[in-house]
Amino acid sequence: MRYFEEKESVNPFQVIISIIILAICLFSFYYLKGGSISENEFLKFANIQYIGMDGNPLEFREPVAAWVLSFWHGMTRLDILPAYQSFLAIVYSLFLHLLLLLFEREKWKLNHHIILFVTAFISFNIRFTYAYSSEMLCAIFIFTLILFCKMLSIFDILLLLIFSIAALYTNLSAFLVLFTIFVFRISFVKMKEDRMKTVVFYKKKSIASKILIVYSILFLAGLIFAGIFDTFGTNSFRFLAYSFFNLSWAFGPVAALLFIGKILMRTERELSGMISSVVLLVLLMVVLFYSYQNIEPVEWKALQKQKILQQQEEPTNA
């Protein structure tokens, strides 16, 4: 019996293939059924057209998601709607895989991938992509920092700066929540590593650890002063609390499904067997059928014409 068996890490090539397959499946679903639409979601969709025409989005607040979407549209040469839907599929697939990587860094089995697909297509998550695309893109930047930024080299510092700025200008609310989690997590990890060192080397603490501890204090102080002086408008504390609640409500079910699946896969060995795989595949088929039947397709072009007519009628009515 081997007490010190080396654990096998996740295969990067396997994860990349899984991201591509899930993105293709999501794009096929969105192309056939579309998704829910609101004023905010329509504005995100319209940003592609305005950036494509004159290089500027409809609004300059948090422009990174619109610029990335415009770049994807120009690179793929697809029509506006397929470009938008394929962009959403890629972002959602990346988001789910990076989130599961945060929970499980050991070798993934077949059932890990099936759980990812079930989580992606379950009915209360499938509409999630259209409403929270910028939040997911922001989360991808922060998750990348958590997974790969170890604060040990100049490259890590550059990665921290570039991805932090990109996340900040992607979605402010998501950045405030997720970057705070990143700062505290890496600070505690560094402090734990320092405590585990021997007494001889304990006094030689990591500079990055000190910087992050100080930064975490400044970051929290900044949030407090921003609330006191209404930096985010009137009732800034209420805005911050609502943003945290809204993100938790939106991202909570997705994270919970993946985390519970990871815990069950690790504690119950039977869930890694062939019978469990068959059961999960049947569950995936049921989820796909239910989501497909219960989501009405969106006529994007008709909706776009309706919005244009409404805008043209507003000045005459005034």
N, C-alpha and C positions, 0 to 999 in steps of 0.2 A: 504493500500500500504506500502510495507516494503522498507524503504530507505537504511537501513543498512543490506541488505541481504548478508549473508556469502557466499563467492564464493567457489565452490567445486573444489578441486585440481584434477590433473590427477591421475587416478587409476593405480598404478605401475603394478599390475597383468595384467591389460588390455594391457598396453604397452608391457610387456614381451611376451604375447601371440601374439600380432601384429608383434613384431620383428621376432618371430619364423615362423609365417605364411608367411610373406614377404620373409624371407630367403629361405624357402622351395620353394616358387614360383620362386624366382630368380635362385636358383640352378637348378630347372627343365628346365628353359629357357636356361641357360648357357650349361647344359648338352646336350640339343637338338641342339642348334645353335652355341655354342662356342662364339667367339667374335673377334674383330679386333686384329691384332698382329703386333708388331714391334720388332726391335732389343732389345730395352729396356724391353719390355714385355716378350720376350722370355728368356732374362737373368733372370728375376724374377722367371719364371717358372722353369728354369734349376737349380736355387739355391736350390730347394727342393731336387733334386737328389744328388747334391754334399754334402749338409749337411747330408743327410741320409747315404751317403757312408763313409765319414770320419769326420763328425761333423763340417766341415768348409764350409762357403759359397764361391762362386766364387770370390766375392769381399767383403772386410771388411768395406766398406763405408756404413753407415746407415744399420746395420745388423738386427735390431730388427724385421722388417717385415718378413725377411727370416727365422729367428729363430722361431717366432710365427707360421709361416706357416709349418715349419718342425715339431714342437710340435703337431700341429693339425693333420698333416699327420700320425705321429706315434700313436697318441691317437685313431684316428678313424679307422686305419688299412685299409683305402681305397686305391685304386690305386692312382697314382700321380695326374693324371688329375682330377678325381672327387674330390680329396682332395683339389686341387687348386681352383676348381670352387665353392665348398661348402664354402671354406674360403672366397672367394670374395663375395659370397652371404651374408654371416653373417656380414662381415665388412660393406658392402653397406647398409644392413638393419639397423644395429646399427647406422651408420652415419646419415641416413635419420631421424630416430626416435629421436636421440639426437638433431639434428638440429631443428626439429619441436618443441621439448621440450623447446629449447631456445626461440622460438617465442611464444609458447602457453603453459602455465603451468596450465591453468584451465582445467576442465573436457573436454576430447575429445569426440566428437560425431562421428557417423558412417562416416560422410562425411570427417572428418579429416583423417581417415584411407584410404578412397578411394583416396583422394588427394595424400597421400603417395604412393599408388600403381601406380597411373597415373604418378607421378614424376619419380618413379623408372623405369618404362617400356617405357616411351616416347623415341622415336627413337634417339634423339640427346644426351640422357643421358645413354642409355643402354650400349654403348661402353665405357663410362666414367670409369667403374669399372676396366677394365683391365689396362688402362693407368695410373690410379691414385690410385692404391690400397694402396701404402705406405703413400701417402698424406692423404687418408681417415682414415687410422689407426692412424696417427699422430693427425688428427682432433678429433678422438674419445677420445684420451687421454686429449686433451685440453678442449673439450666440457664437459667431466666429471668433470674437475677442475672448470669450470665456473658454472656448475649446483650444485655441491655438496661440493666444497671447500669454506667454509665461513671464514677461517682464524681465528677461535675462540678457537681452542684447539691444543694439540700436534698432535692428529691424522690428523688434517687438514694440519699441517706443513709436516708430513711424507707423506701424500697423494700428496702434492705439489712437494716434492723432487722426489718421485718415478716416478710419472707420467710425470714430467718435463724432467727427464733424459730419460725416455722411449720415449717420443715424440721427444727429440733432436736426438736420435740415430735411429729414424724411418725415418724421412725425415727432413733434415736441413732447406730447403726453407720454407716448410709448418710451421715448428716450429717457425722460425723467424717472420712470419706474424701472426700466430694464437696466439702465446704466448704474443706478443706485445698487441694484442687486449685484451687478458685475463688480463694482468697487468693493462692496463689503465681502463678497465671496473671495476675491483674489487677495484682499487684505488678511482675512482670516486664514487662508491657505498659507500665505507667507509667514504669518505669525506662528502657525502650527509647525511649519518646517523649521523655524528658528528654535522652537522649544524642543524639538526632537534631536537637535544637534547636541554633541557632547559639551561638557562644561568648558573645555579648552577653547572651542570655537563658538561658544554661545554669544560672547560679547561682540563678535564680528557679524552684526546683523546686516541683512540685505538692505541696500539703499532704496531699492524699489518698494520694499515693504514700508519703510518710513514715509516715502513720498505718498503712497496710496493711503496710509493711515491719516496723514495730514489732509490729503485731498478729500477723504470721506468726511472729515469734520467740516471742511470748508464747503463741501457740497451740501451737507445738511443745513449749515448755517445760511447758505445762499437760498435754499428753499424756504427757510423760515422768514428771512427778510423779504423775499419775493412775495410771500403771503401777506406780511405786515404792510408793505408799501404798495400792494395791489399791482404788481408787475404784470400779471396776466389779466388785468382788467378788474372791475369791481368783484368783490368776494373771491379773491384769488385762492384762499384756503378751500372754499367750496369747490372751485374749479379743479384744484389738485385732488381733492377727495373724490369728486365725481369721476375724474379721469382714471384714478386708480380702481374705483369700483367698476367702471365701464370696461376697462381692460381685463380685470379679473373675471368679470361676468362673461366676456367674449372668449378669452383664451383659456379660462378655467376648465371647461369640459374637454377641450382638446388635450391639454396637459394631463388632466386626470385620467383619461382613457389610456394614454400612452404609458403613464406612470404605473397604473394598476396592471396593465398588460405586462410591463417589465417585471413588476414584483411577482406576479403569478408565474411567469416564465422561469424566474430564478428559484422560487420556492417549491413549485410543483413540477417535478420532472415529467409527469405524465403529459403536461401541456406542451412538451417538446416533441411528442411522438407523432406517428403518422395519423392515428385516429383523430387526434386534436387538430391536425392540419386539415383533414377532411371536414371536420365540424366547422372550423373557421372559414374554409372556402365556401361551404353552404351558407354560413352567416353572411359572408361577403356578397354572395349572389342575392340573398334576401334584401340586404341593405341597398344594393344597386337597384333592384327592381322597385323597392318602396320609394327611394329617392327619385327615380326616373318618373314614376307614376304620379307623384305628389308635387312636382315642381312644374309650374306652367312656363312654357317658353316665352321669352321676351322678344317682342318685335322691335329691335333696336332702331332700325331705319325709320319705321313708322313713328316711334317715340321721338326720334330726333326731329323729324318734320313737324311734329306736334309742338315741340318746345320752340322751334324757330317761329312758327305761326303765332304762338303765344307772345313771344318777344316783339313781333311785328305789330300785334294788336294793342299792346300796352301803351305805346305813345299816342295812338289815335283815341283810345279810351280816356287817356289823361286829358 
